[in-house]
């Protein structure tokens, strides 16, 4: 079953998002191992957490709130970029582990 999105959604905004979710999840899991994921020691949500869970959110929104779906997809590239900056600022992690997470995130580009 596939739902078609009409009205206001540029399909090109969806290209590559699945890969972005996957890489964000892998980067997050890599940092979770050493409890250094952004947001671990803060009540503020992290961009990495938002991006890694956005696939599930979009699945929900596609069937419940199309306007929020459109808004979320239009902001994805910006949020993903902020997640990269956030991970680059992580301290107390081995250079190899941090470099792996950063490389995962930087291997995706959006229009």
C-alpha positions as CSV (number, residue, x, y, z in Angstrom):
1,X,0.0,0.0,0.0
2,X,1.4,3.3,-1.0
3,X,-0.2,6.7,-0.2
4,X,0.2,9.5,-2.7
5,X,0.8,13.0,-1.3
6,X,-0.9,15.9,-3.0
7,X,-0.8,19.6,-2.6
8,X,2.3,21.4,-1.6
9,X,4.8,18.6,-1.4
10,X,7.7,18.7,-3.8
11,X,8.6,15.0,-4.4
12,X,12.3,15.9,-4.6
13,X,12.2,16.8,-0.9
14,X,11.7,13.1,-0.2
15,X,14.7,11.8,-2.2
16,X,17.4,10.4,0.1
17,X,15.4,10.8,3.3
18,X,15.3,7.0,4.0
19,X,19.1,6.9,3.7
20,X,19.3,9.9,6.0
21,X,17.1,8.2,8.6
22,X,19.3,5.0,8.4
23,X,22.6,6.9,8.7
24,X,21.3,9.0,11.6
25,X,20.2,5.9,13.4
26,X,23.6,4.2,12.9
27,X,25.4,7.4,14.0
28,X,23.2,7.6,17.1
29,X,23.7,3.9,18.0
30,X,27.4,4.4,17.6
31,X,27.4,7.2,20.1
32,X,24.8,5.5,22.4
33,X,27.4,2.7,23.1
34,X,29.5,5.2,25.0
35,X,26.6,7.3,26.3
36,X,27.8,10.4,24.4
37,X,24.8,10.9,22.1
38,X,23.8,14.5,22.0
39,X,21.0,15.0,24.4
40,X,22.1,12.2,26.7
41,X,23.0,14.5,29.5
42,X,20.3,17.2,28.8
43,X,16.6,17.6,28.8
44,X,16.8,19.4,25.5
45,X,16.0,17.3,22.4
46,X,18.9,16.7,20.1
47,X,18.8,17.2,16.3
48,X,20.3,13.7,15.9
49,X,17.5,12.2,17.9
50,X,14.9,14.1,15.9
51,X,16.4,13.1,12.6
52,X,16.9,9.4,13.6
53,X,13.2,9.1,14.6
54,X,11.7,11.3,11.9
55,X,11.0,8.3,9.6
56,X,8.5,6.9,12.1
57,X,7.0,10.4,12.6
58,X,6.5,10.9,8.9
59,X,4.8,7.5,8.6
60,X,2.3,8.6,11.2
61,X,1.8,12.1,9.8
62,X,1.2,10.9,6.2
63,X,-2.0,9.3,7.5
64,X,-3.0,11.8,10.1
65,X,-1.8,15.4,9.4
66,X,-0.7,16.1,5.9
67,X,0.1,19.7,6.6
68,X,2.5,18.7,9.4
69,X,4.0,16.1,7.0
70,X,4.7,18.7,4.4
71,X,6.2,21.0,7.0
72,X,8.4,18.3,8.5
73,X,9.7,17.1,5.1
74,X,10.4,20.7,4.0
75,X,12.6,21.2,7.2
76,X,14.4,17.8,7.0
77,X,17.6,19.1,5.2
78,X,18.0,21.9,7.7
79,X,17.4,19.6,10.7
80,X,19.9,17.0,9.2
81,X,22.5,19.8,8.8
82,X,22.1,20.8,12.4
83,X,22.5,17.2,13.5
84,X,25.8,17.0,11.7
85,X,27.0,20.2,13.5
86,X,25.7,18.8,16.8
87,X,27.7,15.6,16.4
88,X,30.8,17.4,15.3
89,X,30.7,19.2,18.7
90,X,30.6,16.0,20.8
91,X,33.6,15.7,23.2
92,X,34.9,12.8,25.3
93,X,34.7,10.3,22.5
94,X,37.5,8.5,20.7
95,X,38.4,10.2,17.4
96,X,37.6,7.0,15.5
97,X,34.1,6.6,17.0
98,X,33.3,10.3,16.5
99,X,34.7,10.3,13.0
100,X,32.6,7.2,12.1
101,X,29.4,8.9,13.2
102,X,30.3,12.2,11.3
103,X,31.3,10.3,8.2
104,X,27.9,8.4,8.2
105,X,26.0,11.7,8.4
106,X,28.2,13.5,5.8
107,X,27.8,10.7,3.3
108,X,24.3,12.0,2.5
109,X,23.4,15.2,0.7
110,X,20.1,16.8,0.1
111,X,18.8,19.2,-2.6
